[in-house]
Amino acid sequence: MQKMNELKQMVLNVIDEFDTEYECIEIDPEYEYTVIGVPDRSYVWVMSREKKMDEKLLIQILTRLKERGYDMEKIERMKFSS
């Protein structure tokens, strides 16, 4: 339950910056990551509890986003310092 609450708070911290509707596209059963988007596909966030997400997992998520109609050219990776 704590992992779920931490992930939920992380999502809310990001989403509160935008005045738009959003949808939870995907959530890991263990609450290690979530994917949040907006209905018109203009924004999408892949959020991980870890600073560095497993590359293979990220590629799988991005593939599913592409299949949902998200423009891969617009997706930017954020860099985090250790």
C-alpha positions in Angstrom: 0.0 0.0 0.0 2.9 2.4 0.7 4.3 1.9 -2.8 0.9 2.7 -4.3 0.6 5.8 -2.2 4.1 7.0 -3.1 3.5 6.4 -6.8 0.1 8.2 -6.6 1.7 11.2 -4.9 4.4 11.3 -7.6 1.7 11.4 -10.3 -0.3 14.1 -8.6 2.8 16.3 -8.2 3.3 16.2 -12.0 -0.3 16.3 -13.1 -1.1 19.3 -10.8 1.0 21.5 -13.1 -1.4 20.9 -16.0 -5.0 22.1 -16.2 -6.2 19.1 -18.2 -7.9 15.7 -17.9 -5.6 12.7 -17.7 -5.8 9.0 -17.7 -3.8 6.2 -16.2 -2.7 4.3 -19.3 -0.7 1.7 -17.5 0.4 0.8 -13.9 2.8 -1.8 -12.8 1.2 -4.5 -10.5 4.0 -3.8 -8.0 3.7 0.0 -8.4 7.2 0.4 -9.7 6.1 2.5 -12.6 3.0 4.1 -14.2 2.2 5.7 -17.5 -0.1 8.8 -17.5 -1.4 10.5 -20.6 -4.0 13.0 -21.8 -6.9 12.0 -24.0 -5.7 14.0 -27.1 -2.2 12.3 -26.8 -0.5 15.7 -26.5 1.3 14.7 -23.3 2.4 11.4 -21.8 4.5 10.6 -18.7 6.3 7.4 -18.0 7.2 7.6 -14.3 9.3 5.2 -12.4 10.0 4.9 -8.7 13.7 4.5 -9.6 15.8 7.2 -11.3 16.8 4.8 -14.0 14.2 2.5 -15.5 15.2 -0.8 -17.0 15.9 0.0 -20.7 14.1 -3.2 -22.0 11.0 -2.3 -20.0 11.0 1.3 -21.2 11.2 0.1 -24.9 8.3 -2.2 -24.3 6.3 0.7 -22.8 7.2 3.1 -25.6 6.2 0.4 -28.2 2.7 0.2 -26.5 2.5 4.0 -26.5 3.3 4.1 -30.2 0.5 1.4 -30.8 -1.9 3.7 -28.9 -1.1 6.6 -31.3 1.5 8.6 -29.4 4.1 10.4 -31.5 7.5 9.0 -30.7 9.2 12.0 -32.1 7.8 14.2 -29.4 8.8 12.0 -26.4 11.7 13.4 -24.5 13.7 11.6 -21.9 14.4 13.4 -18.6 17.9 13.1 -17.2 18.3 12.8 -13.4 21.4 13.2 -11.4 22.4 10.5 -9.0 
